[in-house]
Amino acid sequence: MPTYTYFCNSCEKDFELFSYIKDYNPKPKCSYCNSKSTNRLYAADVATQSASVKKSDSELKTIGDLALRNSERMSDDQKTELFMKHNSYKENAEDLKPLPQGMKRVKKPPKTQWPGTVNKRKRRKLNES
């Protein structure tokens, strides 16, 4: 049975409803204050849905699926060590080959965090609760 997460605008609390898809209600009453001023939190639902579905070995279709499965099994220390191993060359500019005359290296800007997306830490917190 699907879990739907909502936010109440009156009491400003999150609440979850378990119901069949056929009984879906876009504006249910808040379970705390019985207000009908509620909105669905799609980002929370998508994060918990993708985290709860585990693929078996026979269902892994792409190398990305395999990498995701393997990274979920690693501890934070292992992930940090692997990150440092693969990205240490980026930090040491002296170790890089010299560029042809007139060229320079450009540092990439940080990744854009789009509104409405859930980052990995928030996704873990949603899964743990």
N, C-alpha and C positions, 0 to 999 in steps of 0.2 A: 504494500500500500504506500503510495507516495506521501512524502512529507512536504508541506508547503509552509514557507516562512513569511510572516507578515510583520509590519511595523504599525503601531497605533499612533496616530497623530495627537490624540487627546492626552494619553498618559505617557507617551514617548517610550514604550516598551516593545521589545520584540517578542513574538509568540509563534508557536508552530501548531499546525493542524495536520492530523493524519486523516486522510479521506480517500475514497475511491476517485478515479478520474471522472467518472460520470457524475459524482456529487460535488465537483469543483465549484467553489463560490468565489468570484473575484473580489467581493467586499464583505467578508464575514464579520461577525461581531468580535470585538476584542475579548479575549478570555479573562482579562483583568478588570476592565471598566465597562464592558458591554457596549462600547461605542462602535458605530459603523464607519468611522473615519479611519480606515485602514488602507495600507498599500502593501503590495507584495514585494518581497525582497528577492528578486530573481538571482542576483549574484550569489547570495548565500545558498540558494537551492541548487544552482549549477555546480558550485564548489563541492557540496556534499554529495551530489549525484555522481560526479566524475570520480570522486575519491572512494566511493563505496563500491563501485563496479570494478572488479579485478578480472583481468584477462588471464586465461590459462595459457600454457606454453603453445598449444596448437592454434590459439587465436592471435598470437603476436604476428602481425602482418608486415610491419615496417621496422627498420632499425631504430626509429624513434620510440616505438612501443617498447622494444627491448631495453633501450637506454633508460626510459622512464621507470620501467619495472626494476632495473638494477639500481638506479639512484634512490628509489624508495626504500630499498633494503639496506642502504649504507647509513652509517652513523654520521653525525655532523662533523666529527673529526676526520673521518675518511673523505667526506665531501670537500672539506677545506684543504686537506693534503692533495687531493686530486686537482683541485682548482689551482693551487700554487704550482703544481708540477706542470700543468698545461699553460699557465699564464705568466710564469716567472720571466720568460724572455721579453715580455712586453714592458716590464719594469726597468730592465737594464738596457739603456740605449747604447752603452759602450760596446755591448756584445753584438749589436746588429751590424750587418755589412754596411759599408759606406754607400750612400746613394750617388747616382750620377750627378754631375755638376748642374746646378739650377733647380734641383728637386729637393723637397723637404718632406718630412713625415708629419702627418696631421693626426692629432689626437681626436678620438671619437668622443662626442658628447655623451653624457649619461643617457640611459634609455628613458624614454618618455613614459611616465606612469599615467595611463589614461583613466579618467574618472569612471567609476563604476566597475573597475576590475579589482580582483582580489589577489593580493600578492601571496607568496608562499607561506609567510608567517601567519597571516590572517586565516588562510585556508587550513593550516594545521590546527589553529585554535578552534575553528568551526568543526573540524573532524573530531577533536578531542572532547568537545562538549556534547 
